[in-house]
Amino acid sequence: MGDFYQDGVVTTLHNLHNRSYEELEQKMLHFSKKRPMSLILPCLYSELQGPALGNIIDELVKVPYLEEIIIGLDKATREEFEHAKKYFGRLRTHHRILWNDGPRMRALDDLLVQENIAPSEMGKGRNAWYCFGYFNASARSEAVALHDCDIVTYSRHMLARLFYPVVDPTFNYKFCKGYYYRADDKKLNGRVVRLLVTPLLRTLKRFFGNDSYLEYLDSFRYPLAGEFSMRADVTKTIRIPSDWSLEIGILTEVMRTNAIGRICQVDIADRYDHKHQELSEADSNAGLSRMSTEISRAIFAKLATNGVVFSRGLIRSIKASYYRTALDFLDQYQSDAVINGLSLDRHVEEQAIDMFAINVYRAGEMFLDNPMMVPTVPSWKRVISAIPDMYNRLLEAVEVDNA
């Protein structure tokens, strides 16, 4: 059960009495007449064999208010793409698949490379960026939502709550972030938020005072949630990372281009669970190790644009302070888990903190060595300026692939 406490600078929309999805969907049908909605699903082909996506599609088949579903498909051969078309074919809503590894999408990527405006890395950020481009090109909707394809606790109630703040005409929000708590039936999850992001933000606030960016990020109850919705115009102006700092990067860009009063977060689930990344202590280029480094580096880069001057001595102090702060948070989370009958392995959690502390320092060094290292993809506004017919090219490529 949620509360009604408003903390931080971002409006929080709570789940106060579990409004039925039937009532919500009737509202959404009404809103859709004036503000049509599209959904973006960035996925890997391997997720078509996973336990979550089948249920997600079963739920989406029942959703009556969507105008369009855009599926970004990564790591798929031609045979796998043909299978994906059949897999998603049961959707009743108009839908298209972006075959990101296909020759037509690759040709578009080569065109962007020639203009030096192509995504620099493969991954979810690149996938989502191309889906935003197709959303703008199709121009079928005025609002769009994105969520992951590995949510094992998914229901269509989540989607309605995620969309609601940006489509209700009596609201003034242009961007909405979903939040929830991460747990399964036995243990508390969400290590990167609990043990890295929140302790790091609190540490940086002690160093840099009431920095508006830190206050903003710290207002989000689950800043790494992969679920968000926005108005169409927002998708054209934001620059997003193509690496694992996608969620932090989008929040950063939305703050840059919008007033805080136009941004909110909404409780979309009593419980949320999806696949878990490995800690990857032995490989800094994989799993939570890579994720923690790229998130930390993205935060440092944004603070630098606000005038913060970093040095190796300062990074060492931040790392030491973060480590102590994260251990204090761990005490709090352990108590929270125990009173709710959930398990929390203290040894495993402290292993994660040890690694995160190393990666906070590593991220700082990487930023100092190359301040331009954070890989952001140009906005679609810039792409259209460089290649005026890019939307037409993208539409044609996707239509031919899906024919």
Backbone torsions as a table, in degrees:
resi	resn	phi	psi	omega
1	MET	NA	133.2	-179.5
2	GLY	-79.5	173.8	171.7
3	ASP	-114.3	-174.4	177.9
4	PHE	-118.4	20.7	-176.8
5	TYR	-75.8	130.3	176.7
6	GLN	-102.6	107.0	179.0
7	ASP	-118.2	141.7	-178.7
8	GLY	86.9	-170.7	-173.1
9	VAL	-99.4	-4.7	-178.5
10	VAL	-104.6	132.5	179.3
11	THR	-62.5	132.7	177.8
12	THR	-109.4	125.0	177.9
13	LEU	-105.0	110.8	-171.9
14	HIS	-88.6	166.1	171.6
15	ASN	-99.4	94.7	-169.3
16	LEU	-90.6	-29.1	179.9
17	HIS	-149.8	28.3	172.0
18	ASN	52.8	60.2	177.4
19	ARG	-59.2	136.8	-174.1
20	SER	-67.9	149.0	179.4
21	TYR	-68.6	-27.1	177.4
22	GLU	-62.7	-43.5	179.7
23	GLU	-68.0	-42.1	178.6
24	LEU	-61.8	-43.5	-176.7
25	GLU	-68.4	-31.3	174.1
26	GLN	-63.9	-40.3	175.1
27	LYS	-62.8	-43.7	-177.8
28	MET	-64.9	-38.2	175.9
29	LEU	-59.9	-41.1	178.9
30	HIS	-65.6	-45.6	-179.4
31	PHE	-64.8	-34.0	-173.7
32	SER	-65.7	-19.8	179.8
33	LYS	-66.6	-31.4	179.1
34	LYS	-106.3	-22.1	-179.1
35	ARG	-135.6	82.1	-178.9
36	PRO	-58.8	153.8	-173.1
37	MET	-126.7	140.2	173.5
38	SER	-120.8	152.2	177.4
39	LEU	-120.1	134.2	176.2
40	ILE	-106.7	130.9	177.8
41	LEU	-122.4	94.5	174.9
42	PRO	-81.3	126.2	-176.3
43	CYS	-147.2	161.3	169.1
44	LEU	-94.2	151.6	178.3
45	TYR	-59.2	-34.5	-178.3
46	SER	-59.4	-24.2	-179.5
47	GLU	-72.4	-15.5	174.9
48	LEU	-68.7	-21.2	176.6
49	GLN	-96.7	-3.2	-176.7
50	GLY	-81.1	173.4	-176.0
51	PRO	-80.1	-13.2	-170.1
52	ALA	-96.2	-43.6	-168.0
53	LEU	-63.9	-35.4	179.2
54	GLY	-59.2	-44.5	178.0
55	ASN	-66.7	-37.1	178.3
56	ILE	-59.4	-45.2	179.8
57	ILE	-66.0	-39.8	177.0
58	ASP	-57.6	-39.0	178.7
59	GLU	-71.7	-42.2	-177.5
60	LEU	-66.9	-28.2	177.0
61	VAL	-59.0	-29.4	-176.5
62	LYS	-88.5	-8.4	-176.2
63	VAL	-77.5	121.8	-172.0
64	PRO	-94.6	-7.1	-168.3
65	TYR	-108.7	-3.5	-177.8
66	LEU	-76.2	138.3	176.1
67	GLU	-87.1	-29.7	-170.4
68	GLU	-162.2	144.3	171.2
69	ILE	-122.7	126.6	-179.1
70	ILE	-112.9	120.4	-177.0
71	ILE	-109.1	117.9	174.4
72	GLY	-93.3	115.9	-173.7
73	LEU	-109.6	119.3	179.0
74	ASP	-109.8	153.0	173.5
75	LYS	57.4	53.9	179.6
76	ALA	-129.7	131.3	172.0
77	THR	-76.4	174.2	178.4
78	ARG	-59.3	-45.0	179.8
79	GLU	-61.4	-39.9	179.4
80	GLU	-69.5	-34.9	176.2
81	PHE	-64.1	-42.0	177.7
82	GLU	-61.8	-39.2	176.4
83	HIS	-64.8	-39.1	179.8
84	ALA	-62.6	-37.8	178.6
85	LYS	-61.4	-39.6	177.0
86	LYS	-70.3	-39.2	-177.8
87	TYR	-60.7	-47.0	-178.8
88	PHE	-85.8	-2.9	-176.6
89	GLY	-64.5	-19.1	180.0
90	ARG	-78.8	-7.4	174.8
91	LEU	-64.5	133.8	179.8
92	ARG	-85.5	-22.7	179.5
93	THR	-76.9	145.6	172.6
94	HIS	-52.0	128.9	-177.5
95	HIS	-146.4	153.2	176.2
96	ARG	-138.5	146.7	177.8
97	ILE	-108.8	127.4	172.0
98	LEU	-89.7	107.0	178.9
99	TRP	-83.9	90.9	-170.4
100	ASN	-68.4	-19.6	178.3
101	ASP	-98.3	2.7	-179.2
102	GLY	-78.3	161.7	-175.6
103	PRO	-62.5	-33.3	-178.7
104	ARG	-72.0	-42.9	177.1
105	MET	-68.3	-34.3	176.9
106	ARG	-65.5	-37.1	178.6
107	ALA	-64.7	-39.9	175.9
108	LEU	-63.8	-39.2	178.0
109	ASP	-62.1	-41.5	178.0
110	ASP	-61.9	-37.8	177.8
111	LEU	-63.1	-40.5	177.9
112	LEU	-68.2	-35.7	177.6
113	VAL	-60.8	-40.9	179.5
114	GLN	-60.2	-31.5	179.2
115	GLU	-92.9	2.1	-179.4
116	ASN	60.8	37.4	179.3
117	ILE	-130.9	22.2	180.0
118	ALA	-86.5	151.6	172.2
119	PRO	-56.8	138.4	-172.8
120	SER	-86.3	-19.3	-176.3
121	GLU	-136.3	149.0	170.2
122	MET	-73.6	151.6	177.1
123	GLY	146.0	-174.6	-176.1
124	LYS	-61.2	-38.1	-179.3
125	GLY	-61.3	-46.3	178.7
126	ARG	-62.9	-43.5	179.6
127	ASN	-59.3	-49.8	-179.1
128	ALA	-63.3	-37.6	-178.5
129	TRP	-62.5	-45.2	177.6
130	TYR	-65.1	-36.1	177.7
131	CYS	-65.7	-38.9	174.7
132	PHE	-60.7	-40.9	178.5
133	GLY	-61.6	-43.8	178.7
134	TYR	-66.2	-39.1	176.9
135	PHE	-56.9	-45.2	178.6
136	ASN	-67.4	-38.1	-178.4
137	ALA	-67.9	-41.0	-177.9
138	SER	-71.7	-31.4	176.1
139	ALA	52.9	34.2	-179.6
140	ARG	-86.4	-19.7	-172.0
141	SER	-135.7	165.5	177.9
142	GLU	-113.5	-1.7	176.1
143	ALA	-145.3	151.2	-177.8
144	VAL	-142.8	144.6	174.0
145	ALA	-124.0	156.1	176.8
146	LEU	-135.5	136.1	170.2
147	HIS	-146.0	162.1	-177.2
148	ASP	-71.4	165.9	-178.0
149	CYS	-110.1	16.6	-179.7
150	ASP	-122.1	25.1	-177.1
151	ILE	-82.7	108.5	-176.1
152	VAL	-80.2	-13.2	179.4
153	THR	-108.0	26.3	-172.6
154	TYR	-70.5	141.6	167.3
155	SER	-144.3	157.5	-177.6
156	ARG	-70.2	-15.1	172.7
157	HIS	-58.0	-38.1	178.9
158	MET	-60.2	-42.7	-176.7
159	LEU	-66.9	-41.5	-179.8
160	ALA	-63.1	-43.3	179.2
161	ARG	-67.7	-33.8	179.7
162	LEU	-67.8	-40.3	-178.9
163	PHE	-75.6	-34.7	-166.4
164	TYR	-48.3	-49.5	-173.6
165	PRO	-62.3	-26.3	-176.7
166	VAL	-98.9	-1.4	180.0
167	VAL	-117.8	-18.2	175.9
168	ASP	-69.0	118.5	-175.5
169	PRO	-66.4	-15.6	177.5
170	THR	-83.7	-9.4	176.1
171	PHE	-95.3	162.3	-177.1
172	ASN	-118.2	17.4	-173.8
173	TYR	-85.9	141.8	177.2
174	LYS	-109.7	-16.4	179.5
175	PHE	-143.8	137.5	179.3
176	CYS	-135.1	131.8	177.7
177	LYS	-106.8	131.4	174.9
178	GLY	-77.9	152.2	171.7
179	TYR	-143.6	165.8	-174.4
180	TYR	-174.5	179.5	168.7
181	TYR	-112.5	147.9	-175.6
182	ARG	-97.5	116.8	176.9
183	ALA	-162.8	155.7	166.1
184	ASP	-108.6	-161.8	-176.4
185	ASP	-74.1	-10.3	-173.0
186	LYS	-120.6	-34.0	-171.3
187	LYS	-140.5	160.1	176.5
188	LEU	-81.7	132.2	-178.7
189	ASN	-115.5	-158.4	178.1
190	GLY	74.3	42.8	-173.4
191	ARG	-62.6	-37.3	-174.1
192	VAL	-67.3	-39.0	176.3
193	VAL	-70.1	-49.9	-173.8
194	ARG	-66.5	-42.5	-168.7
195	LEU	-105.5	-11.3	177.3
196	LEU	-117.9	-63.5	-167.6
197	VAL	-64.5	-53.2	-177.4
198	THR	-64.6	-47.8	176.9
199	PRO	-61.6	-35.1	179.2
200	LEU	-68.2	-42.7	178.3
201	LEU	-62.3	-43.3	179.1
202	ARG	-64.5	-36.4	177.0
203	THR	-63.8	-48.6	-177.9
204	LEU	-64.9	-32.4	177.1
205	LYS	-66.0	-33.0	175.9
206	ARG	-67.9	-34.2	-179.0
207	PHE	-77.6	-39.4	-169.1
208	PHE	-116.0	11.8	174.7
209	GLY	69.8	-150.2	-175.3
210	ASN	-85.7	58.9	175.4
211	ASP	-64.2	130.0	-174.8
212	SER	-61.8	-35.0	-179.5
213	TYR	-68.5	-43.6	179.6
214	LEU	-66.1	-40.6	176.4
215	GLU	-60.7	-41.1	179.7
216	TYR	-63.3	-53.0	-179.6
217	LEU	-61.5	-38.9	-177.2
218	ASP	-72.4	-9.5	176.8
219	SER	-77.1	-20.5	-176.6
220	PHE	-83.4	130.2	-176.9
221	ARG	-74.4	-27.2	174.2
222	TYR	-143.0	79.7	-172.9
223	PRO	-63.3	-19.1	-180.0
224	LEU	-95.5	9.6	177.0
225	ALA	-59.1	135.5	179.6
226	GLY	-88.1	11.3	-176.0
227	GLU	-112.0	122.4	177.3
228	PHE	-156.5	161.2	176.6
229	SER	-135.4	158.3	-178.5
230	MET	-161.0	163.2	172.8
231	ARG	-75.5	158.5	-173.2
232	ALA	-60.3	-39.6	-175.0
233	ASP	-65.5	-25.2	179.5
234	VAL	-65.6	-35.4	-176.3
235	THR	-67.0	-19.6	-175.8
236	LYS	-85.2	-19.6	-170.6
237	THR	-111.7	-15.0	-175.8
238	ILE	-83.9	143.1	171.2
239	ARG	-102.9	124.3	-175.6
240	ILE	-117.8	151.5	176.4
241	PRO	-70.0	149.5	174.5
242	SER	-98.3	1.1	179.5
243	ASP	-100.8	-156.3	-173.9
244	TRP	-83.7	7.0	174.9
245	SER	-97.3	24.5	-175.1
246	LEU	-54.0	-50.8	-174.2
247	GLU	-65.7	-44.0	177.4
248	ILE	-64.3	-40.6	-178.9
249	GLY	-62.8	-40.7	179.1
250	ILE	-66.2	-42.8	176.9
251	LEU	-59.8	-40.5	179.4
252	THR	-62.2	-46.3	-177.9
253	GLU	-69.5	-36.8	179.1
254	VAL	-64.2	-38.4	176.1
255	MET	-64.4	-38.0	-177.6
256	ARG	-66.2	-33.4	-171.7
257	THR	-106.3	-0.5	-177.0
258	ASN	-140.3	153.4	173.6
259	ALA	-69.8	147.3	-178.8
260	ILE	-57.9	-34.3	-179.6
261	GLY	-65.6	-13.2	178.5
262	ARG	-95.0	5.4	-175.1
263	ILE	-118.6	138.0	178.9
264	CYS	-145.6	172.9	171.9
265	GLN	-132.8	150.3	-175.2
266	VAL	-135.7	139.4	175.2
267	ASP	-73.5	116.0	-175.6
268	ILE	-111.1	-6.0	-177.4
269	ALA	-160.4	141.2	173.2
270	ASP	-68.2	-31.8	177.8
271	ARG	-151.8	144.1	-175.2
272	TYR	-138.0	133.1	175.5
273	ASP	-145.9	142.3	174.2
274	HIS	-147.8	-172.5	-175.1
275	LYS	-63.9	151.4	-175.8
276	HIS	-111.6	134.2	177.5
277	GLN	-78.4	149.0	174.5
278	GLU	-71.3	152.0	177.8
279	LEU	-64.6	-39.2	175.3
280	SER	57.7	50.5	179.6
281	GLU	-61.9	-31.7	-176.0
282	ALA	-86.5	-8.0	-176.8
283	ASP	-134.8	103.9	-177.0
284	SER	-71.7	-7.6	-179.5
285	ASN	-102.0	16.1	-177.9
286	ALA	-142.2	163.2	170.6
287	GLY	54.8	-149.9	-177.5
288	LEU	-68.2	-20.9	177.0
289	SER	-64.4	-51.3	178.1
290	ARG	-63.5	-43.1	-178.3
291	MET	-59.3	-45.7	-177.8
292	SER	-65.1	-36.8	178.2
293	THR	-66.2	-46.8	-175.8
294	GLU	-69.9	-34.4	176.3
295	ILE	-66.1	-46.0	-179.5
296	SER	-62.5	-42.5	-179.5
297	ARG	-63.8	-39.5	179.4
298	ALA	-64.2	-39.8	179.2
299	ILE	-66.6	-42.9	177.7
300	PHE	-60.5	-41.6	-177.9
301	ALA	-63.9	-41.0	179.2
302	LYS	-66.8	-41.5	178.6
303	LEU	-61.0	-35.7	178.5
304	ALA	-63.0	-36.5	178.1
305	THR	-68.6	-19.7	177.2
306	ASN	-88.3	2.6	176.6
307	GLY	103.8	0.9	177.9
308	VAL	-72.5	132.1	178.8
309	VAL	-105.8	116.4	-178.2
310	PHE	-94.6	151.4	172.6
311	SER	-141.4	166.8	-179.7
312	ARG	-65.4	-34.6	176.7
313	GLY	-64.6	-41.3	178.0
314	LEU	-65.4	-40.3	178.9
315	ILE	-63.1	-39.6	177.8
316	ARG	-62.6	-41.3	179.5
317	SER	-66.4	-41.4	177.8
318	ILE	-61.0	-43.0	-179.6
319	LYS	-61.7	-44.6	-178.8
320	ALA	-65.4	-42.7	-179.9
321	SER	-68.0	-40.1	177.1
322	TYR	-58.5	-44.4	-175.4
323	TYR	-58.8	-46.3	179.7
324	ARG	-65.4	-41.3	-179.6
325	THR	-63.9	-42.1	-179.5
326	ALA	-63.8	-37.9	178.0
327	LEU	-66.2	-37.6	176.7
328	ASP	-63.9	-41.2	176.5
329	PHE	-62.5	-37.3	-179.5
330	LEU	-60.3	-38.7	176.6
331	ASP	-59.2	-41.9	-179.5
332	GLN	-66.5	-44.3	-179.3
333	TYR	-66.6	-33.6	178.5
334	GLN	-64.6	-42.3	177.6
335	SER	-63.8	-41.2	180.0
336	ASP	-62.4	-41.6	179.3
337	ALA	-65.4	-43.9	-175.4
338	VAL	-63.5	-45.8	-176.9
339	ILE	-66.5	-22.7	178.5
340	ASN	-98.7	9.7	176.5
341	GLY	70.8	23.8	177.8
342	LEU	-104.9	151.9	180.0
343	SER	-91.3	153.3	175.2
344	LEU	-150.1	114.4	-177.2
345	ASP	-81.6	106.2	-175.9
346	ARG	-59.4	-40.1	-178.8
347	HIS	-64.3	-47.2	-179.0
348	VAL	-64.5	-40.6	179.1
349	GLU	-63.4	-42.5	179.5
350	GLU	-69.1	-31.1	172.7
351	GLN	-60.0	-42.5	178.8
352	ALA	-63.6	-43.9	179.5
353	ILE	-62.0	-41.9	177.4
354	ASP	-56.1	-46.7	-179.0
355	MET	-68.5	-42.0	179.8
356	PHE	-61.8	-38.9	179.4
357	ALA	-62.4	-43.4	176.8
358	ILE	-59.9	-41.7	-176.2
359	ASN	-75.5	-27.6	172.6
360	VAL	-61.1	-45.1	178.9
361	TYR	-67.6	-41.4	179.3
362	ARG	-61.3	-42.4	179.4
363	ALA	-62.0	-40.5	177.6
364	GLY	-62.8	-42.8	177.7
365	GLU	-64.0	-42.3	179.2
366	MET	-61.4	-40.0	178.8
367	PHE	-67.2	-42.7	179.9
368	LEU	-63.6	-38.6	-178.9
369	ASP	-71.6	-30.8	-178.4
370	ASN	-150.3	85.4	-176.0
371	PRO	-60.5	-19.7	-179.2
372	MET	-93.9	16.6	-170.2
373	MET	-75.3	-26.1	-176.2
374	VAL	-64.2	116.7	-172.8
375	PRO	-82.9	101.1	175.0
376	THR	-105.5	145.6	178.8
377	VAL	-90.7	137.7	178.3
378	PRO	-57.6	152.6	177.2
379	SER	-67.0	157.0	176.8
380	TRP	-67.3	-23.5	174.8
381	LYS	-61.7	-40.9	178.0
382	ARG	-71.1	-40.0	-179.1
383	VAL	-58.5	-45.3	-178.8
384	ILE	-67.5	-30.0	175.2
385	SER	-66.2	-38.3	-179.0
386	ALA	-78.7	-39.1	-177.9
387	ILE	-130.8	87.4	-171.1
388	PRO	-56.7	-30.0	-178.2
389	ASP	-98.5	20.9	-176.4
390	MET	-62.8	-39.5	178.1
391	TYR	-60.7	-42.6	178.5
392	ASN	-64.3	-41.4	177.8
393	ARG	-62.0	-42.4	-179.3
394	LEU	-66.5	-44.3	177.1
395	LEU	-58.6	-44.7	-178.2
396	GLU	-64.2	-44.0	-180.0
397	ALA	-59.0	-45.6	-177.7
398	VAL	-69.4	-40.3	-179.3
399	GLU	-64.7	-41.6	179.6
400	VAL	-65.7	-42.9	178.9
401	ASP	-61.0	-38.4	-175.5
402	ASN	-86.2	-6.8	-177.7
403	ALA	-62.9	NA	NA
